[in-house]
Amino acid sequence: MGVRQDVEVRRSKRRRRTVSAYRDGERIVVLVPASLSRAEEADWVEKMVARLERSERRRNPSDDDLLARARLLSDRYLGGIAVPESVRWVDNQNARWGSCTPGDRSIRLSVRLQGMPSWVIDYVMVHELAHLIEAGHDARFWAWVDRYPQTERAKGYLLGWSAAARVDPPSSMQDEVD
């Protein structure tokens, strides 16, 4: 089996034992020691491409993956009573991390979340799922959200991301996601 068109292998005489891979645009670059045989190189390339693609799928789940994850989070933290009809990525939310329409039970997540740690995305989903139980941001709402154990950590992450990106967080970010 030859190397895929979207994979570039770079051999290095300085590299002794380590093999690594990263994405450069549409191409995957795999760095290997020059001392590897062609068979060893092919094995490592296959392993590293698979590892990178698994990691990317975890960090950028599909809409179907999001819906399944939301249902799992509802079961785990909200007693299964927040049941979304749909969860999807959207690219028109620049002032919010997520939004929820209780009427049709739909949840939308900003594409800005893609690539963030899964526990941050989970927090935003739990926040939006809580809107299927409580519409506003009152104490009852926050009691539901706070069942997610990483709530404070995720809020801090999102505030830090906003500061680093020099993007104003939503005006009520101290209290809410959307």
Summary of the structure (lengths in Angstrom):
residues: 178
radius of gyration: 20.5
end to end distance: 48.7
largest distance: 62.9
contacts: 496
relative contact order: 0.10
helix: 42%
strand: 18%
